Amino acid sequence: EMTPLHVAALERSNNFLTAAVQNETCDPWIRDSNLRTAMDHAQAFNNTEGMKILYDPMYAYLAEPDGEVVEFPGGEPPEMA
């Protein structure tokens, strides 16, 4: 079974995707009965615009600072050999 988000991704209903991801209850990581995300369906049907729409809410946590700072001696990371 698929959610409306999954169907919109495979049917290229990108206006729906845009509206859906703006809702705070939208979970872009939700999986269908075959364990696929809406992003998986967008990729399978070459819906590049849909992939872009889904990407930001899926990975928004990467853009948020986590408060952790890595200190390197001398201020720079060591050279990789």
N, C-alpha and C positions, 0 to 999 in steps of 0.2 A: 504494500500500500504506500502511496505517496502523499505528501502534504501539498497544499496549494503552492508552496514555495518551490518544491521539486517540479511540479507541472509547469509553472511559469518559467523555470530555467530551461526546460527542454522545449517548450513551445515558443521561446523567445518573447515572452510577455514581459519585456524589460520595464515597462511603466509600472506593472504590478510589483516587480522585484524592487524597484526604487522606492515605492510607497511602503512595501513590507519591511524593508530593512531599516526604515526610519522609525518604526514602531519599537518601543523598548522591550516588548515581549517577543519579538522575532529572534529566533535562535538559528542562525545560518549553519550551525553545526549539526542540526537535527538530521537523523538518518532515516531513510525509508526502510521498507521491509527487507531490502537487499543490502542494507548497510551503506547505502550511497547518500552523499550529501547533495544539496542542490548544485553546488559547484561541480561535482562529478557529472551531473546531468548536463550542465552548461558546457563543460569540456567535451563530453561525448557528442553533443549536437553542434559543436563549433560555435557556440553562442559567446563570442568574445566580449561583447558589451555586457552580457549577463555576468560573465566571470569578473569583469571589472567592478560591477555593482556589488557583487557578493564579497569580493576580496577585502575591502576596507572594514566592514563589520566583523569579518572573520579574524582579521589580524590587527584590530585596533589596539589591542593590549601591547603590541610590540612598539607602538609609537609613544606610549605613556612611560615617563621616567619611573623607575622602580626604587629610586632612592639609594641604590647601591653604587658605590664608587670604588673603582679598582685603582689602587695606588701602585705606581711602578717606581722602583729606585731610579733616581735621576730624571723622573718625569716622563720617560718614554718606555714603551714595551721593549723587551729584549729582541735582538735580531733572531729570526728563525734560520736555523742552519739547514 
